[in-house]
Structure formats: C-alpha cells, structure tokens
Amino acid sequence: MTYATDRIHEEIAYIAYHFHWSLEDVLDLEHRDRRRYAQEIASLVNRASAEG
C-alpha cells in the first residue's frame, strides 16, 4: 500500500503551519504520528470554528 505524495505534502504543510515546525521536524515523525497530529489539529480547528 502506498501513501499518495500529495497527501503527505498536505499533512506536512498542515502540521508545519499550525505548529510552526520545520520541514525536518515534521518529516522526522512516523507516518502514524503525523496522521494523528493532522487529525488532532483538524479537530481543534473545527471546534474553534463551531464556537465562533
């Protein structure tokens, strides 16, 4: 199973943008951890949007 390159770039940009981490820091994450951070950020962003 391969993971789409576009999806990896999207996750990296998303995490780096929200956490202000460098590319190297994000790339050092395991795939599972990177996905989890992206999901948690999305949850926080959605919650903040819903609260106004």
mmCIF entry with sequence, helices, sheets and N, C-alpha, C, O atoms, coordinates in Angstrom:
data_MODEL
# 
_entry.id   MODEL 
# 
_entity.id                         1 
_entity.type                       polymer 
_entity.pdbx_number_of_molecules   1 
# 
_entity_poly.entity_id                      1 
_entity_poly.type                           'polypeptide(L)' 
_entity_poly.nstd_linkage                   no 
_entity_poly.nstd_monomer                   no 
_entity_poly.pdbx_seq_one_letter_code       MTYATDRIHEEIAYIAYHFHWSLEDVLDLEHRDRRRYAQEIASLVNRASAEG 
_entity_poly.pdbx_seq_one_letter_code_can   MTYATDRIHEEIAYIAYHFHWSLEDVLDLEHRDRRRYAQEIASLVNRASAEG 
_entity_poly.pdbx_strand_id                 A 
# 
loop_
_entity_poly_seq.entity_id 
_entity_poly_seq.num 
_entity_poly_seq.mon_id 
_entity_poly_seq.hetero 
1 1  MET n 
1 2  THR n 
1 3  TYR n 
1 4  ALA n 
1 5  THR n 
1 6  ASP n 
1 7  ARG n 
1 8  ILE n 
1 9  HIS n 
1 10 GLU n 
1 11 GLU n 
1 12 ILE n 
1 13 ALA n 
1 14 TYR n 
1 15 ILE n 
1 16 ALA n 
1 17 TYR n 
1 18 HIS n 
1 19 PHE n 
1 20 HIS n 
1 21 TRP n 
1 22 SER n 
1 23 LEU n 
1 24 GLU n 
1 25 ASP n 
1 26 VAL n 
1 27 LEU n 
1 28 ASP n 
1 29 LEU n 
1 30 GLU n 
1 31 HIS n 
1 32 ARG n 
1 33 ASP n 
1 34 ARG n 
1 35 ARG n 
1 36 ARG n 
1 37 TYR n 
1 38 ALA n 
1 39 GLN n 
1 40 GLU n 
1 41 ILE n 
1 42 ALA n 
1 43 SER n 
1 44 LEU n 
1 45 VAL n 
1 46 ASN n 
1 47 ARG n 
1 48 ALA n 
1 49 SER n 
1 50 ALA n 
1 51 GLU n 
1 52 GLY n 
# 
_struct_asym.id          A 
_struct_asym.entity_id   1 
# 
loop_
_struct_conf.conf_type_id 
_struct_conf.id 
_struct_conf.pdbx_PDB_helix_id 
_struct_conf.beg_label_comp_id 
_struct_conf.beg_label_asym_id 
_struct_conf.beg_label_seq_id 
_struct_conf.pdbx_beg_PDB_ins_code 
_struct_conf.end_label_comp_id 
_struct_conf.end_label_asym_id 
_struct_conf.end_label_seq_id 
_struct_conf.pdbx_end_PDB_ins_code 
_struct_conf.beg_auth_comp_id 
_struct_conf.beg_auth_asym_id 
_struct_conf.beg_auth_seq_id 
_struct_conf.end_auth_comp_id 
_struct_conf.end_auth_asym_id 
_struct_conf.end_auth_seq_id 
_struct_conf.pdbx_PDB_helix_class 
_struct_conf.details 
_struct_conf.pdbx_PDB_helix_length 
HELX_P HELX_P1 AA1 THR A 5  ? PHE A 19 ? THR A 5  PHE A 19 1 ? 15 
HELX_P HELX_P2 AA2 LEU A 23 ? LEU A 27 ? LEU A 23 LEU A 27 1 ? 5  
HELX_P HELX_P3 AA3 HIS A 31 ? GLU A 51 ? HIS A 31 GLU A 51 1 ? 21 
# 
_struct_conf_type.id          HELX_P 
_struct_conf_type.criteria    ? 
_struct_conf_type.reference   ? 
# 
loop_
_atom_site.group_PDB 
_atom_site.id 
_atom_site.type_symbol 
_atom_site.label_atom_id 
_atom_site.label_alt_id 
_atom_site.label_comp_id 
_atom_site.label_asym_id 
_atom_site.label_entity_id 
_atom_site.label_seq_id 
_atom_site.pdbx_PDB_ins_code 
_atom_site.Cartn_x 
_atom_site.Cartn_y 
_atom_site.Cartn_z 
_atom_site.occupancy 
_atom_site.B_iso_or_equiv 
_atom_site.pdbx_formal_charge 
_atom_site.auth_seq_id 
_atom_site.auth_comp_id 
_atom_site.auth_asym_id 
_atom_site.auth_atom_id 
_atom_site.pdbx_PDB_model_num 
ATOM 1   N N  . MET A 1 1  ? 0.856   -1.180 0.000  1.00 0.00 ? 1  MET A N  1 
ATOM 2   C CA . MET A 1 1  ? 0.000   0.000  0.000  1.00 0.00 ? 1  MET A CA 1 
ATOM 3   C C  . MET A 1 1  ? 0.901   1.243  0.000  1.00 0.00 ? 1  MET A C  1 
ATOM 4   O O  . MET A 1 1  ? 1.829   1.347  0.803  1.00 0.00 ? 1  MET A O  1 
ATOM 5   N N  . THR A 1 2  ? 0.623   2.155  -0.886 1.00 0.00 ? 2  THR A N  1 
ATOM 6   C CA . THR A 1 2  ? 1.389   3.397  -0.933 1.00 0.00 ? 2  THR A CA 1 
ATOM 7   C C  . THR A 1 2  ? 0.528   4.543  -0.436 1.00 0.00 ? 2  THR A C  1 
ATOM 8   O O  . THR A 1 2  ? -0.701  4.474  -0.445 1.00 0.00 ? 2  THR A O  1 
ATOM 9   N N  . TYR A 1 3  ? 1.189   5.579  -0.010 1.00 0.00 ? 3  TYR A N  1 
ATOM 10  C CA . TYR A 1 3  ? 0.507   6.754  0.501  1.00 0.00 ? 3  TYR A CA 1 
ATOM 11  C C  . TYR A 1 3  ? 0.755   7.866  -0.493 1.00 0.00 ? 3  TYR A C  1 
ATOM 12  O O  . TYR A 1 3  ? 1.907   8.161  -0.813 1.00 0.00 ? 3  TYR A O  1 
ATOM 13  N N  . ALA A 1 4  ? -0.284  8.481  -0.983 1.00 0.00 ? 4  ALA A N  1 
ATOM 14  C CA . ALA A 1 4  ? -0.182  9.478  -2.045 1.00 0.00 ? 4  ALA A CA 1 
ATOM 15  C C  . ALA A 1 4  ? 0.757   10.618 -1.649 1.00 0.00 ? 4  ALA A C  1 
ATOM 16  O O  . ALA A 1 4  ? 0.662   11.171 -0.553 1.00 0.00 ? 4  ALA A O  1 
ATOM 17  N N  . THR A 1 5  ? 1.647   10.950 -2.551 1.00 0.00 ? 5  THR A N  1 
ATOM 18  C CA . THR A 1 5  ? 2.600   12.029 -2.314 1.00 0.00 ? 5  THR A CA 1 
ATOM 19  C C  . THR A 1 5  ? 1.885   13.340 -2.019 1.00 0.00 ? 5  THR A C  1 
ATOM 20  O O  . THR A 1 5  ? 2.310   14.090 -1.140 1.00 0.00 ? 5  THR A O  1 
ATOM 21  N N  . ASP A 1 6  ? 0.812   13.622 -2.737 1.00 0.00 ? 6  ASP A N  1 
ATOM 22  C CA . ASP A 1 6  ? 0.054   14.853 -2.486 1.00 0.00 ? 6  ASP A CA 1 
ATOM 23  C C  . ASP A 1 6  ? -0.485  14.884 -1.057 1.00 0.00 ? 6  ASP A C  1 
ATOM 24  O O  . ASP A 1 6  ? -0.493  15.934 -0.414 1.00 0.00 ? 6  ASP A O  1 
ATOM 25  N N  . ARG A 1 7  ? -0.928  13.749 -0.573 1.00 0.00 ? 7  ARG A N  1 
ATOM 26  C CA . ARG A 1 7  ? -1.466  13.666 0.788  1.00 0.00 ? 7  ARG A CA 1 
ATOM 27  C C  . ARG A 1 7  ? -0.366  13.910 1.825  1.00 0.00 ? 7  ARG A C  1 
ATOM 28  O O  . ARG A 1 7  ? -0.597  14.590 2.825  1.00 0.00 ? 7  ARG A O  1 
ATOM 29  N N  . ILE A 1 8  ? 0.809   13.367 1.595  1.00 0.00 ? 8  ILE A N  1 
ATOM 30  C CA . ILE A 1 8  ? 1.931   13.583 2.513  1.00 0.00 ? 8  ILE A CA 1 
ATOM 31  C C  . ILE A 1 8  ? 2.280   15.064 2.569  1.00 0.00 ? 8  ILE A C  1 
ATOM 32  O O  . ILE A 1 8  ? 2.470   15.621 3.650  1.00 0.00 ? 8  ILE A O  1 
ATOM 33  N N  . HIS A 1 9  ? 2.364   15.700 1.405  1.00 0.00 ? 9  HIS A N  1 
ATOM 34  C CA . HIS A 1 9  ? 2.672   17.130 1.366  1.00 0.00 ? 9  HIS A CA 1 
ATOM 35  C C  . HIS A 1 9  ? 1.596   17.945 2.089  1.00 0.00 ? 9  HIS A C  1 
ATOM 36  O O  . HIS A 1 9  ? 1.910   18.910 2.786  1.00 0.00 ? 9  HIS A O  1 
ATOM 37  N N  . GLU A 1 10 ? 0.351   17.562 1.926  1.00 0.00 ? 10 GLU A N  1 
ATOM 38  C CA . GLU A 1 10 ? -0.748  18.251 2.596  1.00 0.00 ? 10 GLU A CA 1 
ATOM 39  C C  . GLU A 1 10 ? -0.617  18.134 4.114  1.00 0.00 ? 10 GLU A C  1 
ATOM 40  O O  . GLU A 1 10 ? -0.776  19.124 4.828  1.00 0.00 ? 10 GLU A O  1 
ATOM 41  N N  . GLU A 1 11 ? -0.331  16.941 4.604  1.00 0.00 ? 11 GLU A N  1 
ATOM 42  C CA . GLU A 1 11 ? -0.164  16.738 6.043  1.00 0.00 ? 11 GLU A CA 1 
ATOM 43  C C  . GLU A 1 11 ? 1.015   17.554 6.572  1.00 0.00 ? 11 GLU A C  1 
ATOM 44  O O  . GLU A 1 11 ? 0.907   18.202 7.612  1.00 0.00 ? 11 GLU A O  1 
ATOM 45  N N  . ILE A 1 12 ? 2.123   17.523 5.867  1.00 0.00 ? 12 ILE A N  1 
ATOM 46  C CA . ILE A 1 12 ? 3.315   18.255 6.297  1.00 0.00 ? 12 ILE A CA 1 
ATOM 47  C C  . ILE A 1 12 ? 3.016   19.748 6.379  1.00 0.00 ? 12 ILE A C  1 
ATOM 48  O O  . ILE A 1 12 ? 3.346   20.398 7.370  1.00 0.00 ? 12 ILE A O  1 
ATOM 49  N N  . ALA A 1 13 ? 2.393   20.285 5.342  1.00 0.00 ? 13 ALA A N  1 
ATOM 50  C CA . ALA A 1 13 ? 2.069   21.714 5.325  1.00 0.00 ? 13 ALA A CA 1 
ATOM 51  C C  . ALA A 1 13 ? 1.104   22.069 6.451  1.00 0.00 ? 13 ALA A C  1 
ATOM 52  O O  . ALA A 1 13 ? 1.261   23.100 7.104  1.00 0.00 ? 13 ALA A O  1 
ATOM 53  N N  . TYR A 1 14 ? 0.123   21.230 6.673  1.00 0.00 ? 14 TYR A N  1 
ATOM 54  C CA . TYR A 1 14 ? -0.887  21.468 7.699  1.00 0.00 ? 14 TYR A CA 1 
ATOM 55  C C  . TYR A 1 14 ? -0.266  21.517 9.090  1.00 0.00 ? 14 TYR A C  1 
ATOM 56  O O  . TYR A 1 14 ? -0.530  22.438 9.863  1.00 0.00 ? 14 TYR A O  1 
ATOM 57  N N  . ILE A 1 15 ? 0.555   20.526 9.399  1.00 0.00 ? 15 ILE A N  1 
ATOM 58  C CA . ILE A 1 15 ? 1.195   20.472 10.709 1.00 0.00 ? 15 ILE A CA 1 
ATOM 59  C C  . ILE A 1 15 ? 2.189   21.613 10.871 1.00 0.00 ? 15 ILE A C  1 
ATOM 60  O O  . ILE A 1 15 ? 2.202   22.280 11.905 1.00 0.00 ? 15 ILE A O  1 
ATOM 61  N N  . ALA A 1 16 ? 3.013   21.843 9.869  1.00 0.00 ? 16 ALA A N  1 
ATOM 62  C CA . ALA A 1 16 ? 4.011   22.909 9.945  1.00 0.00 ? 16 ALA A CA 1 
ATOM 63  C C  . ALA A 1 16 ? 3.341   24.262 10.128 1.00 0.00 ? 16 ALA A C  1 
ATOM 64  O O  . ALA A 1 16 ? 3.811   25.086 10.913 1.00 0.00 ? 16 ALA A O  1 
ATOM 65  N N  . TYR A 1 17 ? 2.257   24.497 9.417  1.00 0.00 ? 17 TYR A N  1 
ATOM 66  C CA . TYR A 1 17 ? 1.536   25.771 9.501  1.00 0.00 ? 17 TYR A CA 1 
ATOM 67  C C  . TYR A 1 17 ? 0.988   26.003 10.912 1.00 0.00 ? 17 TYR A C  1 
ATOM 68  O O  . TYR A 1 17 ? 1.157   27.080 11.483 1.00 0.00 ? 17 TYR A O  1 
ATOM 69  N N  . HIS A 1 18 ? 0.340   24.994 11.456 1.00 0.00 ? 18 HIS A N  1 
ATOM 70  C CA . HIS A 1 18 ? -0.328  25.159 12.747 1.00 0.00 ? 18 HIS A CA 1 
ATOM 71  C C  . HIS A 1 18 ? 0.626   25.094 13.935 1.00 0.00 ? 18 HIS A C  1 
ATOM 72  O O  . HIS A 1 18 ? 0.400   25.772 14.937 1.00 0.00 ? 18 HIS A O  1 
ATOM 73  N N  . PHE A 1 19 ? 1.672   24.305 13.847 1.00 0.00 ? 19 PHE A N  1 
ATOM 74  C CA . PHE A 1 19 ? 2.610   24.160 14.965 1.00 0.00 ? 19 PHE A CA 1 
ATOM 75  C C  . PHE A 1 19 ? 3.871   24.990 14.781 1.00 0.00 ? 19 PHE A C  1 
ATOM 76  O O  . PHE A 1 19 ? 4.679   25.109 15.702 1.00 0.00 ? 19 PHE A O  1 
ATOM 77  N N  . HIS A 1 20 ? 4.044   25.562 13.603 1.00 0.00 ? 20 HIS A N  1 
ATOM 78  C CA . HIS A 1 20 ? 5.256   26.341 13.294 1.00 0.00 ? 20 HIS A CA 1 
ATOM 79  C C  . HIS A 1 20 ? 6.510   25.473 13.416 1.00 0.00 ? 20 HIS A C  1 
ATOM 80  O O  . HIS A 1 20 ? 7.553   25.926 13.888 1.00 0.00 ? 20 HIS A O  1 
ATOM 81  N N  . TRP A 1 21 ? 6.385   24.226 12.983 1.00 0.00 ? 21 TRP A N  1 
ATOM 82  C CA . TRP A 1 21 ? 7.513   23.300 12.995 1.00 0.00 ? 21 TRP A CA 1 
ATOM 83  C C  . TRP A 1 21 ? 8.218   23.366 11.653 1.00 0.00 ? 21 TRP A C  1 
ATOM 84  O O  . TRP A 1 21 ? 7.613   23.721 10.642 1.00 0.00 ? 21 TRP A O  1 
ATOM 85  N N  . SER A 1 22 ? 9.480   23.029 11.646 1.00 0.00 ? 22 SER A N  1 
ATOM 86  C CA . SER A 1 22 ? 10.247  22.993 10.398 1.00 0.00 ? 22 SER A CA 1 
ATOM 87  C C  . SER A 1 22 ? 9.882   21.741 9.603  1.00 0.00 ? 22 SER A C  1 
ATOM 88  O O  . SER A 1 22 ? 9.302   20.791 10.129 1.00 0.00 ? 22 SER A O  1 
ATOM 89  N N  . LEU A 1 23 ? 10.236  21.771 8.340  1.00 0.00 ? 23 LEU A N  1 
ATOM 90  C CA . LEU A 1 23 ? 10.015  20.607 7.477  1.00 0.00 ? 23 LEU A CA 1 
ATOM 91  C C  . LEU A 1 23 ? 10.725  19.388 8.059  1.00 0.00 ? 23 LEU A C  1 
ATOM 92  O O  . LEU A 1 23 ? 10.162  18.293 8.086  1.00 0.00 ? 23 LEU A O  1 
ATOM 93  N N  . GLU A 1 24 ? 11.940  19.574 8.517  1.00 0.00 ? 24 GLU A N  1 
ATOM 94  C CA . GLU A 1 24 ? 12.710  18.457 9.075  1.00 0.00 ? 24 GLU A CA 1 
ATOM 95  C C  . GLU A 1 24 ? 12.023  17.850 10.290 1.00 0.00 ? 24 GLU A C  1 
ATOM 96  O O  . GLU A 1 24 ? 11.992  16.630 10.449 1.00 0.00 ? 24 GLU A O  1 
ATOM 97  N N  . ASP A 1 25 ? 11.469  18.708 11.152 1.00 0.00 ? 25 ASP A N  1 
ATOM 98  C CA . ASP A 1 25 ? 10.773  18.207 12.344 1.00 0.00 ? 25 ASP A CA 1 
ATOM 99  C C  . ASP A 1 25 ? 9.559   17.368 11.962 1.00 0.00 ? 25 ASP A C  1 
ATOM 100 O O  . ASP A 1 25 ? 9.323   16.308 12.541 1.00 0.00 ? 25 ASP A O  1 
ATOM 101 N N  . VAL A 1 26 ? 8.803   17.838 11.001 1.00 0.00 ? 26 VAL A N  1 
ATOM 102 C CA . VAL A 1 26 ? 7.607   17.102 10.592 1.00 0.00 ? 26 VAL A CA 1 
ATOM 103 C C  . VAL A 1 26 ? 7.997   15.802 9.893  1.00 0.00 ? 26 VAL A C  1 
ATOM 104 O O  . VAL A 1 26 ? 7.368   14.767 10.111 1.00 0.00 ? 26 VAL A O  1 
ATOM 105 N N  . LEU A 1 27 ? 9.025   15.851 9.059  1.00 0.00 ? 27 LEU A N  1 
ATOM 106 C CA . LEU A 1 27 ? 9.466   14.642 8.357  1.00 0.00 ? 27 LEU A CA 1 
ATOM 107 C C  . LEU A 1 27 ? 10.044  13.599 9.310  1.00 0.00 ? 27 LEU A C  1 
ATOM 108 O O  . LEU A 1 27 ? 10.051  12.409 8.996  1.00 0.00 ? 27 LEU A O  1 
ATOM 109 N N  . ASP A 1 28 ? 10.524  14.036 10.465 1.00 0.00 ? 28 ASP A N  1 
ATOM 110 C CA . ASP A 1 28 ? 11.051  13.087 11.452 1.00 0.00 ? 28 ASP A CA 1 
ATOM 111 C C  . ASP A 1 28 ? 9.952   12.274 12.129 1.00 0.00 ? 28 ASP A C  1 
ATOM 112 O O  . ASP A 1 28 ? 10.235  11.251 12.752 1.00 0.00 ? 28 ASP A O  1 
ATOM 113 N N  . LEU A 1 29 ? 8.713   12.714 12.012 1.00 0.00 ? 29 LEU A N  1 
ATOM 114 C CA . LEU A 1 29 ? 7.598   11.984 12.625 1.00 0.00 ? 29 LEU A CA 1 
ATOM 115 C C  . LEU A 1 29 ? 7.341   10.685 11.873 1.00 0.00 ? 29 LEU A C  1 
ATOM 116 O O  . LEU A 1 29 ? 7.509   10.614 10.655 1.00 0.00 ? 29 LEU A O  1 
ATOM 117 N N  . GLU A 1 30 ? 6.936   9.671  12.605 1.00 0.00 ? 30 GLU A N  1 
ATOM 118 C CA . GLU A 1 30 ? 6.452   8.445  11.975 1.00 0.00 ? 30 GLU A CA 1 
ATOM 119 C C  . GLU A 1 30 ? 5.132   8.759  11.277 1.00 0.00 ? 30 GLU A C  1 
ATOM 120 O O  . GLU A 1 30 ? 4.422   9.683  11.673 1.00 0.00 ? 30 GLU A O  1 
ATOM 121 N N  . HIS A 1 31 ? 4.810   8.004  10.258 1.00 0.00 ? 31 HIS A N  1 
ATOM 122 C CA . HIS A 1 31 ? 3.577   8.231  9.499  1.00 0.00 ? 31 HIS A CA 1 
ATOM 123 C C  . HIS A 1 31 ? 2.358   8.262  10.423 1.00 0.00 ? 31 HIS A C  1 
ATOM 124 O O  . HIS A 1 31 ? 1.515   9.153  10.327 1.00 0.00 ? 31 HIS A O  1 
ATOM 125 N N  . ARG A 1 32 ? 2.282   7.294  11.301 1.00 0.00 ? 32 ARG A N  1 
ATOM 126 C CA . ARG A 1 32 ? 1.140   7.190  12.225 1.00 0.00 ? 32 ARG A CA 1 
ATOM 127 C C  . ARG A 1 32 ? 1.025   8.443  13.098 1.00 0.00 ? 32 ARG A C  1 
ATOM 128 O O  . ARG A 1 32 ? -0.072  8.954  13.318 1.00 0.00 ? 32 ARG A O  1 
ATOM 129 N N  . ASP A 1 33 ? 2.157   8.927  13.588 1.00 0.00 ? 33 ASP A N  1 
ATOM 130 C CA . ASP A 1 33 ? 2.149   10.117 14.432 1.00 0.00 ? 33 ASP A CA 1 
ATOM 131 C C  . ASP A 1 33 ? 1.778   11.363 13.639 1.00 0.00 ? 33 ASP A C  1 
ATOM 132 O O  . ASP A 1 33 ? 1.049   12.223 14.136 1.00 0.00 ? 33 ASP A O  1 
ATOM 133 N N  . ARG A 1 34 ? 2.273   11.465 12.413 1.00 0.00 ? 34 ARG A N  1 
ATOM 134 C CA . ARG A 1 34 ? 1.941   12.619 11.561 1.00 0.00 ? 34 ARG A CA 1 
ATOM 135 C C  . ARG A 1 34 ? 0.451   12.668 11.274 1.00 0.00 ? 34 ARG A C  1 
ATOM 136 O O  . ARG A 1 34 ? -0.161  13.734 11.330 1.00 0.00 ? 34 ARG A O  1 
ATOM 137 N N  . ARG A 1 35 ? -0.137  11.513 10.964 1.00 0.00 ? 35 ARG A N  1 
ATOM 138 C CA . ARG A 1 35 ? -1.586  11.443 10.706 1.00 0.00 ? 35 ARG A CA 1 
ATOM 139 C C  . ARG A 1 35 ? -2.351  11.848 11.957 1.00 0.00 ? 35 ARG A C  1 
ATOM 140 O O  . ARG A 1 35 ? -3.344  12.569 11.871 1.00 0.00 ? 35 ARG A O  1 
ATOM 141 N N  . ARG A 1 36 ? -1.900  11.393 13.107 1.00 0.00 ? 36 ARG A N  1 
ATOM 142 C CA . ARG A 1 36 ? -2.590  11.698 14.367 1.00 0.00 ? 36 ARG A CA 1 
ATOM 143 C C  . ARG A 1 36 ? -2.544  13.195 14.651 1.00 0.00 ? 36 ARG A C  1 
ATOM 144 O O  . ARG A 1 36 ? -3.561  13.783 15.019 1.00 0.00 ? 36 ARG A O  1 
ATOM 145 N N  . TYR A 1 37 ? -1.381  13.819 14.487 1.00 0.00 ? 37 TYR A N  1 
ATOM 146 C CA . TYR A 1 37 ? -1.277  15.265 14.687 1.00 0.00 ? 37 TYR A CA 1 
ATOM 147 C C  . TYR A 1 37 ? -2.205  16.005 13.728 1.00 0.00 ? 37 TYR A C  1 
ATOM 148 O O  . TYR A 1 37 ? -2.891  16.945 14.131 1.00 0.00 ? 37 TYR A O  1 
ATOM 149 N N  . ALA A 1 38 ? -2.231  15.594 12.480 1.00 0.00 ? 38 ALA A N  1 
ATOM 150 C CA . ALA A 1 38 ? -3.103  16.256 11.500 1.00 0.00 ? 38 ALA A CA 1 
ATOM 151 C C  . ALA A 1 38 ? -4.567  16.123 11.914 1.00 0.00 ? 38 ALA A C  1 
ATOM 152 O O  . ALA A 1 38 ? -5.331  17.082 11.800 1.00 0.00 ? 38 ALA A O  1 
ATOM 153 N N  . GLN A 1 39 ? -4.961  14.958 12.387 1.00 0.00 ? 39 GLN A N  1 
ATOM 154 C CA . GLN A 1 39 ? -6.341  14.751 12.833 1.00 0.00 ? 39 GLN A CA 1 
ATOM 155 C C  . GLN A 1 39 ? -6.670  15.591 14.058 1.00 0.00 ? 39 GLN A C  1 
ATOM 156 O O  . GLN A 1 39 ? -7.755  16.166 14.145 1.00 0.00 ? 39 GLN A O  1 
ATOM 157 N N  . GLU A 1 40 ? -5.755  15.664 14.988 1.00 0.00 ? 40 GLU A N  1 
ATOM 158 C CA . GLU A 1 40 ? -5.987  16.451 16.202 1.00 0.00 ? 40 GLU A CA 1 
ATOM 159 C C  . GLU A 1 40 ? -6.070  17.947 15.887 1.00 0.00 ? 40 GLU A C  1 
ATOM 160 O O  . GLU A 1 40 ? -6.908  18.654 16.448 1.00 0.00 ? 40 GLU A O  1 
ATOM 161 N N  . ILE A 1 41 ? -5.209  18.425 14.998 1.00 0.00 ? 41 ILE A N  1 
ATOM 162 C CA . ILE A 1 41 ? -5.273  19.828 14.585 1.00 0.00 ? 41 ILE A CA 1 
ATOM 163 C C  . ILE A 1 41 ? -6.620  20.108 13.946 1.00 0.00 ? 41 ILE A C  1 
ATOM 164 O O  . ILE A 1 41 ? -7.262  21.109 14.265 1.00 0.00 ? 41 ILE A O  1 
ATOM 165 N N  . ALA A 1 42 ? -7.059  19.234 13.046 1.00 0.00 ? 42 ALA A N  1 
ATOM 166 C CA . ALA A 1 42 ? -8.344  19.422 12.370 1.00 0.00 ? 42 ALA A CA 1 
ATOM 167 C C  . ALA A 1 42 ? -9.480  19.473 13.383 1.00 0.00 ? 42 ALA A C  1 
ATOM 168 O O  . ALA A 1 42 ? -10.404 20.275 13.243 1.00 0.00 ? 42 ALA A O  1 
ATOM 169 N N  . SER A 1 43 ? -9.416  18.626 14.397 1.00 0.00 ? 43 SER A N  1 
ATOM 170 C CA . SER A 1 43 ? -10.437 18.625 15.438 1.00 0.00 ? 43 SER A CA 1 
ATOM 171 C C  . SER A 1 43 ? -10.463 19.959 16.182 1.00 0.00 ? 43 SER A C  1 
ATOM 172 O O  . SER A 1 43 ? -11.532 20.518 16.428 1.00 0.00 ? 43 SER A O  1 
ATOM 173 N N  . LEU A 1 44 ? -9.291  20.460 16.536 1.00 0.00 ? 44 LEU A N  1 
ATOM 174 C CA . LEU A 1 44 ? -9.214  21.748 17.233 1.00 0.00 ? 44 LEU A CA 1 
ATOM 175 C C  . LEU A 1 44 ? -9.712  22.895 16.361 1.00 0.00 ? 44 LEU A C  1 
ATOM 176 O O  . LEU A 1 44 ? -10.425 23.775 16.843 1.00 0.00 ? 44 LEU A O  1 
ATOM 177 N N  . VAL A 1 45 ? -9.346  22.892 15.095 1.00 0.00 ? 45 VAL A N  1 
ATOM 178 C CA . VAL A 1 45 ? -9.775  23.940 14.169 1.00 0.00 ? 45 VAL A CA 1 
ATOM 179 C C  . VAL A 1 45 ? -11.295 23.905 13.996 1.00 0.00 ? 45 VAL A C  1 
ATOM 180 O O  . VAL A 1 45 ? -11.956 24.944 14.003 1.00 0.00 ? 45 VAL A O  1 
ATOM 181 N N  . ASN A 1 46 ? -11.836 22.698 13.841 1.00 0.00 ? 46 ASN A N  1 
ATOM 182 C CA . ASN A 1 46 ? -13.287 22.569 13.674 1.00 0.00 ? 46 ASN A CA 1 
ATOM 183 C C  . ASN A 1 46 ? -14.042 23.015 14.932 1.00 0.00 ? 46 ASN A C  1 
ATOM 184 O O  . ASN A 1 46 ? -15.079 23.672 14.843 1.00 0.00 ? 46 ASN A O  1 
ATOM 185 N N  . ARG A 1 47 ? -13.516 22.654 16.084 1.00 0.00 ? 47 ARG A N  1 
ATOM 186 C CA . ARG A 1 47 ? -14.146 23.044 17.342 1.00 0.00 ? 47 ARG A CA 1 
ATOM 187 C C  . ARG A 1 47 ? -14.125 24.583 17.510 1.00 0.00 ? 47 ARG A C  1 
ATOM 188 O O  . ARG A 1 47 ? -15.117 25.188 17.917 1.00 0.00 ? 47 ARG A O  1 
ATOM 189 N N  . ALA A 1 48 ? -12.992 25.182 17.190 1.00 0.00 ? 48 ALA A N  1 
ATOM 190 C CA . ALA A 1 48 ? -12.870 26.640 17.295 1.00 0.00 ? 48 ALA A CA 1 
ATOM 191 C C  . ALA A 1 48 ? -13.826 27.339 16.328 1.00 0.00 ? 48 ALA A C  1 
ATOM 192 O O  . ALA A 1 48 ? -14.416 28.366 16.664 1.00 0.00 ? 48 ALA A O  1 
ATOM 193 N N  . SER A 1 49 ? -13.976 26.781 15.132 1.00 0.00 ? 49 SER A N  1 
ATOM 194 C CA . SER A 1 49 ? -14.895 27.368 14.156 1.00 0.00 ? 49 SER A CA 1 
ATOM 195 C C  . SER A 1 49 ? -16.342 27.271 14.627 1.00 0.00 ? 49 SER A C  1 
ATOM 196 O O  . SER A 1 49 ? -17.127 28.200 14.438 1.00 0.00 ? 49 SER A O  1 
ATOM 197 N N  . ALA A 1 50 ? -16.685 26.155 15.236 1.00 0.00 ? 50 ALA A N  1 
ATOM 198 C CA . ALA A 1 50 ? -18.049 25.951 15.713 1.00 0.00 ? 50 ALA A CA 1 
ATOM 199 C C  . ALA A 1 50 ? -18.378 26.871 16.897 1.00 0.00 ? 50 ALA A C  1 
ATOM 200 O O  . ALA A 1 50 ? -19.528 27.271 17.082 1.00 0.00 ? 50 ALA A O  1 
ATOM 201 N N  . GLU A 1 51 ? -17.371 27.194 17.680 1.00 0.00 ? 51 GLU A N  1 
ATOM 202 C CA . GLU A 1 51 ? -17.593 28.037 18.846 1.00 0.00 ? 51 GLU A CA 1 
ATOM 203 C C  . GLU A 1 51 ? -17.646 29.513 18.486 1.00 0.00 ? 51 GLU A C  1 
ATOM 204 O O  . GLU A 1 51 ? -18.017 30.347 19.312 1.00 0.00 ? 51 GLU A O  1 
ATOM 205 N N  . GLY A 1 52 ? -17.279 29.828 17.272 1.00 0.00 ? 52 GLY A N  1 
ATOM 206 C CA . GLY A 1 52 ? -17.408 31.212 16.825 1.00 0.00 ? 52 GLY A CA 1 
ATOM 207 C C  . GLY A 1 52 ? -16.146 31.910 16.782 1.00 0.00 ? 52 GLY A C  1 
ATOM 208 O O  . GLY A 1 52 ? -16.102 33.086 16.423 1.00 0.00 ? 52 GLY A O  1 
# 
